[in-house]
Amino acid sequence: EIAAALDAAAAHARGRGAVQAAAELAERAVALTPSEALDDVARRRIMAARLCLDAGDVAKARTLLADVVATAAPGPLRAEGLGWLAEVRGKSEGNPIATELLLRALAEPGVDDGQRATIFGSLASNVSVSGDSRAATEYAKSALALAERLGEPAVLVHSLTRLAEITFWRDGRIRHDLLERALEIHRSSHGAPN
């Protein structure tokens, strides 16, 4: 109960722009979560790591995420930890380690279409930066196919714009069809006038 109250306090602090305080509250929530509550510990570590990243404490975020990967049960939470760890380690150690971690995340059992679309999108950006435009395009197309099946507007908009971006990086072509569709979905889902 105390850890849950700290979660709420961390969310409130984050909402008010106090990311350092939010990170400290989230870390305290992790410490007060019973160790046998593996999913709660993993979820709270991921949130604490994200807040540490926002606060600029990359080393702490990396440690928290490595703990998630080492202790979480196979499944979506470990996949989420791997995805965030890929982002953190990719910036300091390069794209190959990020790609390896993202592929591990993709292989986790029970990962839903939305999470898989996000992972494929991250892979697309990662390998594109490495210069493999063919693989980047395939990953972006996989992300879009999953997003289409899911039908979640935010995931679909992200996947459409990711494929448009990868296409532009690959051959300089602007995919107006993808961008216009993304804009229309965004407008429709946010009640904005056309």
URQUI-V771495 format. One record per run of one state. SS is the DSSP state (~ for helix, > for strand, _ for the rest). FROM is the first residue (numbers start at 1). LEN is the number of residues. If there is no record, write none. Layout:
ss=SS from=FROM len=LEN
ss=SS from=FROM len=LEN
This chain:
ss=_ from=1 len=1
ss=~ from=2 len=14
ss=_ from=16 len=3
ss=~ from=19 len=14
ss=_ from=33 len=5
ss=~ from=38 len=17
ss=_ from=55 len=3
ss=~ from=58 len=14
ss=_ from=72 len=4
ss=~ from=76 len=18
ss=_ from=94 len=1
ss=~ from=95 len=12
ss=_ from=107 len=6
ss=~ from=113 len=17
ss=_ from=130 len=3
ss=~ from=133 len=18
ss=_ from=151 len=2
ss=~ from=153 len=19
ss=_ from=172 len=4
ss=~ from=176 len=14
ss=_ from=190 len=5
